[in-house]
């Protein structure tokens, strides 16, 4: 990553223009061309610096389901299970924790009923018990990672 990539990441964490040409508008603010912005984002995704670039939807307001889930994965199988879990399109992101329940992931589904179905599919595929941890109350915390 160079200084321009850092500037792109820092800027886009604050939002993305909602216009006919959002990349062009963002590029102007960043002092680069639309093509360069798109190429740099593609490069950051390919290198794994960014895991995803896209909108975040409020699944429940759209009629879908959303939950946090956790499981215990033996250390020797962690990478295999992470790949299996991440293979589900409903898994938004997945991360490792230093705890007995060492793998946590967010699940977003088209319908609330689909949550239990996908969690059961993940249990069958991984062989690990999945713990559903639905939210009781929602809080919005703005989170930015300035580079």
Buried (B, 14 or more C-beta within 10 A) or exposed (E): EEEBBEBBBBBBBEEBBEEEEEBBBBBBEBEBEBEBBBEBBEEBEEEEEBEEEEEEEEBEEEEBBBBBBBBBBEEEEEEEBBEBBEEBEBBBEBEEEEEEBBBBBBBBBEEBEBBEEBBEBBBEEBEBEBEEEEEEEEEEEEEEEEE
